[in-house]
Amino acid sequence: MRFFDAFAVSGSGMTAQRLRLDLIAGNLANVHSTRTPQGGPYRRQFPVFAQHLANTGAFSGAGVVVEAILQDQSQPQKVLDPGHPDADAEGYVSYPNINVADEMVDMILANRAYQANATVFETSKDLAEKALELGRG
């Protein structure tokens, strides 16, 4: 493992968790969006992460990358509201199938993962400073 690989690994982790938080924020902001430019209700988005590999000898991990951003394909929630402008012929409105409690739990988990990566980054920085001090004699 090269000296600065820990910075790359923790940095990629922070970037991934920030994207996850951004998607969660978008999901929460659109929990009542019944119409999108593509038509139909908003669909919950979530990231798919994959391990980023760097073949550098014994150390093969180099962090995490976003493999894809997917949309939830579950059926929307149907609510009877005949007066709503987006109601269908039977008076039902399709709302996004977003569970606010689940999104809040995911947000807490992403926040804690971000904090853990930030702690690793800070610890790596402290170790690098100590190594430089030792090298100076």
C-alpha positions in Angstrom: 0.0 0.0 0.0 1.4 3.3 -1.0 1.6 6.0 1.6 -1.2 8.2 0.2 -3.6 5.4 -0.8 -5.5 5.8 2.5 -6.4 9.4 1.4 -7.8 8.1 -1.9 -9.8 5.3 -0.2 -11.3 7.5 2.4 -11.9 10.3 -0.1 -13.7 8.1 -2.5 -15.8 6.9 0.5 -16.7 10.4 1.4 -17.6 11.2 -2.2 -19.8 8.1 -2.4 -21.7 8.9 0.8 -22.2 12.5 -0.3 -23.8 11.3 -3.5 -26.0 8.9 -1.4 -27.0 11.9 0.8 -27.8 14.0 -2.2 -30.1 11.2 -3.6 -31.8 10.8 -0.3 -32.4 14.6 -0.1 -33.9 14.4 -3.6 -36.1 11.5 -2.6 -37.4 13.4 0.4 -38.0 16.6 -1.5 -40.1 14.7 -4.1 -42.1 12.5 -1.7 -45.3 14.3 -3.0 -44.3 14.8 -6.6 -47.1 13.3 -8.7 -45.8 14.4 -12.1 -42.3 14.5 -13.6 -41.2 15.8 -17.0 -41.1 12.2 -18.1 -44.7 11.7 -16.9 -45.9 9.8 -13.9 -44.8 10.2 -10.3 -41.3 10.7 -9.1 -39.3 7.4 -8.6 -37.0 6.9 -5.7 -33.3 7.0 -6.7 -30.5 5.1 -5.0 -26.8 4.5 -5.8 -25.1 1.2 -6.5 -21.5 1.1 -5.3 -18.7 -1.1 -6.4 -15.2 -1.6 -5.1 -12.6 0.2 -7.1 -9.6 -2.0 -7.7 -6.1 -0.9 -8.2 -3.6 -3.6 -8.7 -0.7 -2.3 -6.7 0.9 -5.4 -5.3 -0.6 -6.8 -2.1 -3.0 -3.9 -1.8 -5.8 -4.3 -4.3 -8.5 -1.9 -3.0 -8.5 1.7 -4.0 -11.8 2.8 -2.7 -15.4 2.8 -4.0 -17.0 4.0 -7.2 -20.6 4.6 -8.2 -21.5 1.8 -10.5 -25.0 3.1 -11.3 -27.9 5.3 -10.0 -31.0 3.3 -10.2 -34.7 4.1 -9.9 -37.1 2.2 -7.8 -39.4 0.2 -10.0 -42.0 -0.6 -7.4 -45.6 0.4 -8.0 -46.6 4.0 -6.9 -49.0 4.5 -4.1 -52.6 5.1 -5.3 -54.6 7.6 -3.4 -58.3 8.5 -4.1 -58.4 12.2 -4.8 -60.8 13.0 -7.7 -60.2 16.7 -7.5 -56.4 16.5 -7.9 -55.1 17.7 -11.4 -53.1 14.4 -11.8 -56.0 12.1 -10.9 -56.7 9.3 -13.4 -60.1 8.5 -14.9 -61.1 6.6 -11.7 -60.0 9.5 -9.5 -56.8 8.0 -8.2 -53.5 9.9 -7.9 -50.2 8.1 -8.2 -47.7 9.2 -5.5 -44.1 8.1 -5.3 -43.5 4.9 -3.3 -41.1 6.6 -0.9 -41.1 5.6 2.8 -39.9 8.8 4.7 -38.8 6.7 7.8 -36.7 4.5 5.6 -35.1 7.5 3.9 -34.3 9.1 7.2 -32.6 5.8 8.4 -30.6 5.7 5.2 -29.7 9.3 5.7 -28.4 8.6 9.2 -26.4 5.6 8.0 -24.9 7.6 5.1 -24.0 10.4 7.5 -22.2 8.0 9.9 -20.4 6.4 7.0 -19.3 9.8 5.8 -18.1 10.7 9.3 -16.2 7.4 9.6 -14.4 8.1 6.3 -13.6 11.6 7.4 -12.1 10.2 10.6 -9.9 7.8 8.6 -8.8 10.7 6.4 -7.9 12.8 9.5 -6.1 9.9 11.1 -4.1 9.2 7.9 -3.2 12.9 7.8 -1.9 12.7 11.4 0.1 9.6 10.7 1.6 11.2 7.6 2.6 14.3 9.6 4.2 12.0 12.3 6.1 10.1 9.6 7.5 13.3 8.1 8.6 14.4 11.6 10.4 11.1 12.1 12.0 11.4 8.7 13.4 14.9 9.6 15.1 13.4 12.6 
